[in-house]
Amino acid sequence: MKEYISKILANDQTYNLLVVGLSYDSLLNYICDIEEEIPSGINTGKVLIDQLLATGNGKNRFLSFDFSDRHIIISSAKNEIVNDFYRKLSSKLLKSSKRDLLSSVLSFKQAEMIKNGYFF
């Protein structure tokens, strides 16, 4: 079972792929798998990673990485402050996941909010 959900953002000008972690495990452990999710035909771009379930809703929640020829450039990692579009999309993906949100760093109230369609 994959430890993340990915969503291609084909029409987005900033990021080409959103990856949302489904466990407390670091998504850096799955870089090779995530590279496979990068849309073919796009030579360079950015991947946005949401680590909400591993880090909580703090400044380390979102990371971006540049990629070239479907290879993520680890040294390009940087924390991102994103707008509500990405927060809503990420929460929607988490809500549709069959995983138990309570096994993350989220509080019971935060997990329930996502299950009920709220975002943060």
Secondary structure, DSSP 8 states (H G I E B T S, - for coil): --SEEEEE-TT-SS-SEEEEE-SSS-GGGGHHHHHHHS-TT--EEEEEEE-HHHH-SSTTSEEEEEEETTEEEEEEEEEE---HHHHHHHHHHHHHS-S-GGGSSS-HHHHHHHHTT---
